[in-house]
C-alpha cells in the first residue's frame, strides 16, 4: 500500500510540475509580489477569486505537512534522549500522563518558531536552513539503503527483509544503488548557489551549516555521547544489547523493569495498546 501511494504521488507530482511549467508564461512576471512563483502562476491563470480558493487548499495542505514534520521531529528528539545520545539527562524523553513527550514536542515547536522568525531577518539564512533540512532528510533515506547494500550479508547484521523487498539479486542492488546515487546528486545540487554572480548576499550557506552540524555532533559524541549511547531501543523500551544478552526476544513484562520511571506508563496497557501509544 505504501508503494502504491508513493507511485501515485510521483505521477501526480510530475503532472503538476508539467502543468505549472506550461502555465508559467515567459517567466518575466515571476516570482511576483508574493515572491512565490507558484502563487503568481495560479493568480495569473485563474484570477483573484480562483486564486483565493486554490491557495486556501494549498495552505491547508502545508499546515498538515508541517504538523506531520513536527511530529516526526518530536519522535526523533524523544528517541535520542531516551537512548542517551543527548546531553539532557533524559529530559526530552519524559512522558506526560497521556503518553505524549511534551518536552520533546515543546522543544521542536520552539525551535521551529525561532527559525521561522529568520524570514524577517534574512532570506539567505532561511533558504540555507531549508536546503540543509532537505539534504538531511534525503540523506537519512540514503544511508540505511547504502548500509543494507554493503552489510546485508555481514554475520553480525543478519538482515531480514520486510514484507516488500527488491531481493538481493542484481535488480535489487541496481535500484538501491540508483537511489543512493540520485540522492547524493540532489544533495550536491542543493548546496549550489542559485544566482550568479556569486556574492555574500546570494551565497548558499547550506554546506557551511552542514559542516557545523557534523562538527558539533562529532565533538559531542567523542566528549560524552559515546559514554551514554548504547544503541536504539525497540518500542517496548528495552535496549538492543539487553535483548541480545538474553539470547533472543524478552517478554514485555521483563523489559518494563529496564525502563526509567518516566517511561513506564506507556506499558501499563496490554501489548497492542502499548505499541499504539509508544513513540
N, C-alpha and C positions, 0 to 999 in steps of 0.2 A: 504493500500500500504506500509506503514511504517512497519507494522508487517511482511509482506511478505519479505521485504528487510532484516529485522533482521533474519528471518528464513533462508534465502539464505546465509547470511554472516556466520551464525552459522554452517551450513552444510559445506560450503566451508572452513571455518577456521578449522573445525575438520579434514577434509580430508587432508588439508595442513599440519597440525601437525603430522598426521599419516605418511604421505609421508616423511617428514623431519626426523622423528624418524627412519623409516626403512632405510633411505639412509645415516644415520649418521655414520654407521660403528661401530667400537668398542669404539669410543669416545676418543681414545688416542691422536688423532690429533686435537682435539677441545680445545680451540676456534680458534686456528691457529694464523698466524702472524697478521691478522687484528683485533684479539681479538673479532671477531663477529662469533659466531658459525654458524649462518645461511649462512653467506658469505662463510665460509670454506666448509660447506656441499655442497653448489651449485658448488663451484670450483672443488672439488674432484670428482664430479659426471659428470660434463659436460665439464670440461676443461676450459682453459683461454678464448677462443673466445665465447663459450656459456655463460660463467660467465659474460663477459662484456655486452652482450645483455640483459640477465636476470636482472643483477644488475642495468642496466640503467632504467628498468621499476620500480624496487624497489625504486630507488632514486626519480623518478618522483612521485610515489605514496606517498612517505614520504613527499615530498615537498607539495603536495596537502593537506595532513593531517595536516601539520604544519600551512598552511595558514588558514584552517578551524578552527584549535585550537586558533590561534591568533585572528581571527575574533570573536570567541566566548568569549575569554578573554576581548577583547576590548568592546564588548557589556555589559559584566558584570561590568567592571570599569565605563563605561558610566552610567549604571543604578544606581550603588551605589552612584556615585557622584550626579546624578540627584535627587535621593531620600534623599540626605543629610546625608548619612552614612559615607562619607569620610571627613576628615578634610582639604578639598582643596578649600572650598568656591565655589564649582561648576565649578572649572577649567576644570576638565576632562569630564564635561557634555556639554562643549561648542561645537557648531557645526560650521563647515566650510560652505560656501555658497552652496556647493554640498551635504549638509546634512550628512557629514561624521564627526564623533567625532575625529578630528585629534589629539587632546591632548591625548585622551584615547588610540588611536592606537599607538602614539609615545611612550607612557609610556610602553605599553605591548611589543613593539618591542625592546625598550632599555633594559628593564629588562631581556627579553629572551636572548638578545645578551650577556649581562653580565653573566647570568647563564651558557651560552654555553662556556664561557671562563674557567669555572671551570674544563672543560675536560683537560685543560693543566696543572692544578694545583693538582687536587685530584679526583681520580675515586670514592673514598668513598663518598665525598660530592656530586658528581654528581649523583651517584646511589641513595643516600638518597633523593635527590630532585625528581628524577623520581618516587621513591616509594611514597613520600608524594603527588605528583600530582595525581597518580593513586588512592591512598586512598581518597583524597579529591573529585575526580571525582565520584568514586563509591559511596561515602557517600552522595553526592548531589542527586543521584538517590534514595538511600535507605530511606533517611529522609522523603521526601514527601510521599513515599509509606507507611511508618510506620504511619505518621500523618493521612493519609487517613483511614487506618485501625482503628486507635484509636479514631479519632474525626469526622468521616464522618456523624454520626448521632447527633452530638452536635448541639443544636439550633442556636448557633452563627456561625456555619460553613456553614450549608445548602449546602453540597457538591452536585454538579451537574456533573455527568459523561459526558465524551465527546462521540464522535460517536462510539468509540470502548471501551467496558467495559467488565470486567470479572464478573460484578454483585456483589451484596452484600451477596450472599449465601456462603456456606461452601467452594465451589470450588474456588471462587474468593479470599476469605480470606486465604485459604491454599496456593495458588500461590503467593499472595502478601507477606505472612509471609516467604515462602520459599526464595523469592528474597531477603528479608531483612536479613535472617539468612545466606544465601550464601555470600552476600556482606560483612557482618560482619566477616565471616570466612576468606574471601580473604584479608580484611584489616588487620587482625591479622597476616596472613601469610606474607604479605608484610612488616611487621615490624620485622620479624625474621632475624637474620644474615644468610648469605648464605654459610659461611665457618666455619670449626672447625679445631683446637681450636680457640676460640674467642680471638681476640686481638684488640688493639686500631686501627690498620690499616684495619681490615676487619669487624669492628662493623657496624651494620646497624643503622644509626643515625636518621632514619625516625621518630621514636617515639619521640625522643628528639625535633626534629623540629616541629612536630605536637603540642606538649605541648607548645612550644614557640609561635606558631601561635595562639593557643587558649588563652593563657595568654594575648598576645598583644591585641587580639580582645576584650577580656573581659574588660581589663583596658580602652581601648579607648571607648567602649560602655558606661561604667559607668562614665567616665570622661567627655565625650561630645556627643557621638553618640546618646544616649537616648534623648538628648535635641533637636536634629535636625532631627532625623529619625522618620517619621510618616507613614511608610509602603510603599510598592511599588506602582508605578503608572501604569496605563494602557498605551497603545501605543499612546493615544492622549495627554498624559502628565498630565491628571487630577489625583489627588490622590484618593485612595480608600475611605478615610473618607469623601472627598468632595462629592463623588457620594452618599454615604450613607446619608449624611446630606440633600441632595436634594430629598431624597425619591425614588431614582431609577437612571436610566441612564440619563445623561445630554447630551444635543446637543453638537456637535463638536465645534460650534462657541462659546458656553459658556465656554468650557474647555480651549480655546485658551487664554482667559483673565487670567487664573491661571498660565500660563507659564512664566518663565523668558524670557527676550528678546532673549537670545541666543537660545531658543527652538522654537520660533515662526515660523521661515522659514520652518520648517518641515510640517506645517499645511497650507501653502499657497495654496496647490493644493486641489483638491476635496478629498472626504473621501477615495476613493480607492487608489489614488496616495499617500496620506499621510500615509496610512498603509504600503504601499510598501517601502516608503522612511524612515520610522521610524526604530529605533534600540531598 
